[in-house]
Amino acid sequence: MESFIQLRKGTTPRKIHRDLDGLKDDELGRYGFTGRTAHMYRRNDPTAFRTEGPLQGVDVQTTGLRPTDQDDPSGEPLLLFSNDDCRISLSRRAETAPFHTRNVDGDELHFVHEGHGEFETEFGRLSYRPGDYVYIPKGTTYRQVPDDRAHILLIEATEEFRVPEAGVLGRYFPYDPSLVVIPEAEVFEEDGREEYEVRLRHSGQQTSLFYGFNPLDVEGWKGDNFAFTFNIEDHDVITSDSVHLPPTVHLFMQATGVYIMHFLPRPVEGVAGVERVPWYHRNVDLDEVAFYHGGSVFGVDMPAGLISHAPQGIHHGLPERPRERARRRFDVDERVEWKIIAIDTRRRLVPSEAMLAATQTEAPEGGQV
């Protein structure tokens, strides 16, 4: 049960996430920073451990992975993680697929890390560029037409994606919903084929339907269920000068058991003594995945293309070296320029065989946020 009363025992800072005086700030929290919490102030780095057993993090540079759609136009994305609520996959398509796709299990969010092109959908044509989310509602028929090689993180949710409740900031924060790009209705002409294949995605399997016409033949549509794109450049970052805010403040979309958040460029905290980087934590109710889109933090470049998984219950967070660097550079840095996509899930994520085979022996400097 939640309580307004919070206890304080032993040596603690007066205010949260500041003036640590050499101690390590470690949060034991419920429901992803929104439930009951205990902040433990330790002498030692809680991420300095050796692991034996199946429950351990996975860090993989996705530029080294090879989905079958990278070399074969008839190929498919590569599964990275999965649970009963979602699947996270990688697509690196460079050529137009000779088939259409329809996910009959749930909604899709395609995050474009690299590449330009368009998605042909039953709602119309949607161009994409780096930083775009392309939202495809469950059951929608579509086809990707790349201009160059894409690098796309595909997030599938069993239940529909939806925007978070507006809350006290109102409907235009953290982003103005009028900035989503909605396609115009368009009938896509036939190209002379006798049959058009539509591949149904379901439970990691595939069923093909064959039509004697282009299935994207919609003359018009109306309603509030449609495909769209939104670029992270249009996401307004909520900031505080006196405390580092938890990632749940930057929630973009959510589905049952799945939460999509951002770490985006912003001014850094300015009050003396405030910790400017996320504190140590071990979210006991959520698995966390971070996909590094790029940018830099306190003079260190982000490892663009890296995907990092921290299972619930296991400590993670930036190690001491980057924390000390952030403190040393307090009077130097005025901004952080990171671009990180965060995916939190209620159920434990299972890494695919391809992910386990590609796991790095050491996490990159900076670790998982």
Order of alpha helices (4+ residues) and beta strands (2+ residues): beta-beta-beta-beta-beta-beta-beta-beta-beta-beta-beta-beta-beta-beta-beta-beta-beta-beta-beta-beta-beta-beta-beta-alpha-beta-beta-beta-alpha
